Amino acid sequence: MPESADLSSLLVDRNLALELVRVTEAAALAASRWIGRGDKNAADGAAVEAMRRAFDTVAITGTVVIGEGEMDEAPMLYIGEKVGLYAKAGGGPEVDIAVDPLEGTSITAKGGPNAIATVALAEKGGFLHAPDIYMDKIAVGPGLPEGVVHLDASPAENLRELAKAKGCEISDLMVCTLDRDRHKELIKACRAAGARITLLGDGDVAGVINVSQPEAGIDIYMGSGGAPEGVLAAAALRCIGGQMQGRLMFEDEDQVARAKSMGIDDPQRIYSIEQMARGNVMFAATGVTSGAMLRGVRRTPGGAYTHSIVMRSKSGTVRYVEGHHNFARKPSAFVA
């Protein structure tokens, strides 16, 4: 009996992982119609609507814990929304869901690189319920001593320890961070230490994941970005390997009070990767525009090509999925 239950659970996991790809494909296909058209809100809205429709076919009872905002701020995929085939009637595995239907709305509007549609799934209670505020983040790839970098250390100290662990010079290291005014001192400190820097216009989920992708050439991610995106990135690194720390950045007491209502009792706490994404986790993403990790949607007469990644923490398996979509035979049902 236990063997049968284990096999059933394994098959459910595998099926869910592939279903998540269908969800991100739908969002990416919808957003791709808005690449370079200068309307980031339309691109985001199309991705959100398509992702929500796609979730309606997935055999889960899911609760969105990282979403587009609160119910009064977002018409769909809001925090607390129930999604999935069994959302109304109940049934199927109960899971928590983190989504960013279009990470890189401005990138998409401008036709720039690295926009992705992404979703993560965890056992119920597995994700940190991060409010929509900034999070200070630091991340490195797999195969390094535990605690090699730390949020409370200076950029120079972290770069020195990382170079030592990798057996290289600081000048060999590539730092990734968002190109923001708030990072001026961080960028200055990294350059003063001798490191090289890649500046992102947007999309720090992909930026964090790149530390685990040798072909991306990124050694460390530093800096602040959205806390919800931090949880998504932590879910990915739980699957693919790496270390990450995050600390919420509060601007006022109202934000502190709101975080406490979501179960966050220590505003100064540094969260480890396991505290942001616990238990069995799945992650999927589909490229909207091409970047270091994924190729973007390529539309053709009557169809499209998509490029996705899907991974599970239980097995550590990472799969890349290339989808060839023939709209003449199977219309893109989730894309309006």
C-alpha positions in Angstrom: 0.0 0.0 0.0 2.7 2.5 0.9 4.5 1.7 -2.4 1.3 2.3 -4.4 0.7 5.6 -2.6 4.3 6.7 -3.2 4.0 5.8 -6.9 0.7 7.7 -7.1 2.2 10.7 -5.5 5.2 10.6 -7.9 2.9 10.5 -10.9 0.9 13.4 -9.6 4.1 15.4 -9.1 5.2 14.7 -12.6 1.9 15.5 -14.1 1.6 18.7 -12.2 5.1 19.8 -13.3 4.1 19.5 -16.9 0.7 21.2 -16.3 2.6 24.2 -14.8 4.4 24.5 -18.1 1.1 24.7 -19.9 0.1 27.5 -17.5 3.3 29.6 -18.1 3.1 28.9 -21.9 -0.4 30.4 -22.0 0.7 33.5 -20.2 3.8 33.9 -22.4 1.8 33.5 -25.6 -0.7 36.1 -24.5 2.0 38.6 -23.5 3.9 38.0 -26.7 1.2 39.9 -28.7 2.2 43.0 -26.8 6.0 42.8 -27.3 7.4 46.2 -28.3 4.0 47.9 -28.4 4.7 50.3 -25.6 1.8 49.2 -23.3 3.0 47.3 -20.3 -0.4 47.2 -18.6 -2.0 45.6 -21.6 0.8 43.0 -21.7 0.5 42.3 -18.0 -3.3 42.1 -18.2 -3.2 39.6 -21.1 -0.7 37.4 -19.3 -2.8 37.4 -16.1 -6.0 36.5 -17.8 -4.4 33.7 -19.8 -2.7 32.3 -16.8 -5.9 32.3 -14.8 -7.8 30.5 -17.5 -5.1 27.9 -17.8 -5.1 27.2 -14.0 -8.8 26.3 -14.4 -7.7 23.1 -16.1 -5.1 22.0 -13.5 -6.3 19.3 -11.1 -5.5 21.1 -7.9 -7.2 23.2 -5.2 -4.7 26.1 -5.1 -4.5 29.2 -3.1 -2.6 32.2 -4.5 -0.2 33.4 -1.8 2.1 35.5 -4.0 0.1 37.2 -6.7 -0.8 40.4 -8.5 -1.9 42.2 -5.3 -4.8 42.2 -2.8 -8.3 41.5 -4.0 -9.2 45.2 -4.1 -6.1 46.0 -6.2 -6.2 43.1 -8.7 -9.2 41.7 -10.5 -7.7 38.2 -10.8 -4.8 36.1 -9.4 -5.0 38.2 -6.2 -3.6 37.0 -2.9 -6.0 34.6 -1.4 -7.7 33.7 -4.6 -8.6 30.0 -5.1 -7.6 28.6 -8.5 -7.5 25.2 -10.1 -10.0 22.6 -11.5 -11.2 21.8 -7.9 -11.1 25.3 -6.5 -14.9 25.5 -6.1 -15.8 21.9 -5.4 -12.7 20.9 -3.5 -10.5 17.9 -4.3 -7.1 17.3 -5.7 -3.9 18.3 -3.8 -4.2 21.5 -1.8 -1.2 23.7 -2.7 0.1 27.2 -2.3 0.8 29.1 -5.5 3.2 32.0 -6.3 2.8 33.7 -9.7 4.3 36.4 -11.7 2.3 36.1 -15.0 4.7 38.6 -16.7 8.0 39.4 -14.9 9.3 42.3 -17.0 6.3 44.3 -18.1 8.4 47.3 -19.1 10.8 45.0 -20.9 8.0 43.5 -22.9 6.6 46.9 -23.8 10.0 47.9 -25.1 10.9 44.6 -26.7 13.9 44.1 -24.4 15.4 40.8 -23.1 14.7 38.5 -20.2 10.9 38.9 -19.8 9.3 35.6 -18.5 6.0 34.2 -17.3 6.6 32.3 -14.1 4.8 30.2 -11.5 5.8 28.2 -8.4 3.9 25.6 -6.4 4.4 24.3 -2.9 2.7 22.2 -0.3 0.1 24.1 1.7 2.0 26.6 4.0 5.2 26.2 2.1 5.7 29.8 0.9 6.6 32.9 2.8 3.6 35.2 2.6 5.6 38.1 1.4 3.9 41.5 1.2 4.3 43.6 -1.9 7.3 45.6 -0.7 11.0 45.5 -1.4 13.3 42.7 -0.2 17.1 42.9 0.1 18.5 39.8 -1.6 21.7 38.0 -2.1 22.1 34.7 -4.0 24.8 32.4 -5.3 24.9 29.2 -7.2 25.3 25.5 -6.0 28.4 23.7 -4.9 29.6 26.4 -2.5 30.3 26.2 1.3 27.1 27.0 3.2 27.0 30.6 4.4 29.8 31.8 2.0 27.9 35.1 1.6 25.7 36.9 4.0 23.3 39.9 3.8 25.0 41.6 6.8 28.4 41.4 5.2 29.7 44.3 3.0 29.9 43.8 -0.8 33.7 43.7 -0.6 33.6 41.0 2.1 31.1 38.8 0.2 33.1 39.1 -3.0 36.3 38.2 -1.3 34.8 35.1 0.3 33.1 34.1 -2.9 36.3 34.4 -4.9 38.1 32.4 -2.3 35.4 29.6 -2.4 35.6 29.6 -6.2 39.3 29.6 -6.4 39.4 32.7 -8.5 40.2 36.5 -8.4 37.5 39.0 -7.5 38.1 40.5 -11.0 36.8 37.2 -12.4 33.4 37.5 -10.6 30.3 38.8 -12.3 27.8 40.6 -10.1 24.1 41.0 -11.2 21.8 43.7 -9.9 18.9 45.8 -11.0 19.9 49.1 -12.6 18.3 51.4 -10.0 19.4 54.6 -8.3 19.0 52.9 -5.0 21.9 50.6 -6.0 24.4 53.3 -6.7 26.5 52.7 -3.6 26.3 48.9 -4.0 27.5 49.2 -7.6 30.3 51.6 -6.6 31.4 49.2 -3.8 31.5 46.2 -6.2 33.5 48.0 -8.8 35.9 49.3 -6.1 36.4 45.7 -5.0 37.3 44.8 -8.6 34.2 42.9 -9.7 32.4 43.1 -13.0 28.7 44.0 -13.0 25.7 43.1 -15.2 22.9 45.6 -14.7 19.3 44.5 -15.3 16.6 46.9 -16.5 14.0 44.7 -15.0 13.3 41.1 -14.0 15.2 40.0 -10.9 13.6 36.5 -10.7 15.6 35.6 -13.9 18.6 37.5 -12.4 18.6 35.4 -9.3 18.1 32.1 -11.2 21.0 33.0 -13.4 23.5 32.4 -10.6 22.7 28.7 -11.0 23.1 28.7 -14.8 26.8 28.3 -15.8 26.0 29.5 -19.3 24.7 32.8 -17.9 28.1 33.7 -16.4 26.6 35.3 -13.3 28.4 34.5 -10.0 26.3 36.5 -7.4 23.1 38.4 -7.3 22.9 41.4 -4.9 20.4 44.2 -4.2 16.8 44.9 -3.5 13.7 44.1 -5.6 10.2 42.9 -5.0 9.6 40.6 -2.1 7.1 38.4 -4.1 9.7 38.0 -6.8 12.2 37.0 -4.0 9.9 34.1 -3.0 9.6 33.0 -6.6 13.3 33.1 -7.1 13.9 31.1 -3.9 11.5 28.4 -5.1 13.5 28.1 -8.3 16.8 27.9 -6.4 15.4 25.3 -4.1 14.8 23.1 -7.2 18.0 23.9 -9.2 20.5 24.5 -6.4 22.0 27.5 -4.8 21.9 29.7 -1.7 19.8 32.8 -1.1 18.9 35.1 1.8 16.3 37.8 1.9 15.2 40.5 4.3 12.0 42.6 4.0 12.5 46.3 3.7 9.8 48.3 5.4 9.2 52.0 4.6 6.7 52.8 7.4 4.7 51.4 10.3 1.7 50.7 8.1 3.8 48.2 6.1 5.1 46.6 9.3 1.5 46.2 10.6 0.4 44.7 7.3 3.2 42.2 7.3 2.4 41.2 10.9 -1.2 40.5 9.8 0.3 38.1 7.2 2.2 36.2 9.9 5.6 38.1 9.8 6.5 38.8 13.4 10.1 40.0 13.1 10.6 42.9 10.6 14.4 42.5 10.8 14.6 38.8 10.2 16.9 37.4 7.5 15.1 34.6 5.7 17.0 31.6 4.3 16.0 30.0 1.0 14.3 27.1 3.0 12.3 29.6 5.0 11.0 31.4 1.9 10.1 28.1 0.0 9.7 25.0 2.2 8.9 21.4 1.5 8.3 20.0 -2.0 8.4 22.8 -4.5 7.9 23.0 -8.3 8.8 25.9 -10.5 8.1 26.7 -14.2 8.8 29.6 -16.5 8.4 30.4 -20.1 10.3 33.0 -22.0 8.4 35.9 -23.4 11.4 37.7 -24.8 14.8 36.0 -25.2 17.3 36.1 -22.4 20.2 34.1 -20.9 18.0 31.4 -19.5 15.1 31.1 -22.0 14.3 32.0 -25.6 11.3 34.2 -26.2 8.1 33.4 -28.0 8.5 33.2 -31.7 5.2 33.8 -33.5 4.7 32.3 -37.0 1.7 32.3 -39.4 -0.8 30.1 -37.6 1.3 29.2 -34.6 4.2 29.9 -32.3 7.3 28.4 -30.6 7.8 28.6 -26.8 10.8 27.7 -24.6 10.2 26.8 -21.0 12.0 25.4 -18.0 10.4 23.2 -15.3 11.9 21.8 -12.2 11.1 20.0 -8.9 12.9 20.2 -5.6 12.0 16.5 -4.8 14.0 15.1 -7.7 16.3 18.1 -8.6 15.5 17.4 -12.2 15.5 20.4 -14.6 13.8 20.1 -17.9 13.7 22.5 -20.8 10.6 22.2 -22.9 10.2 23.5 -26.5 6.6 23.9 -27.5 5.5 24.0 -31.1 2.0 25.4 -31.1 -0.2 24.8 -34.2 -3.2 27.1 -33.8 -4.9 25.7 -36.9 -5.2 22.3 -35.2 -5.4 23.5 -31.6 -6.4 27.1 -31.0 -4.6 28.8 -28.1 -7.7 28.4 -25.9 -6.4 30.6 -23.0 -5.3 33.5 -25.2 -8.0 36.0 -26.0 
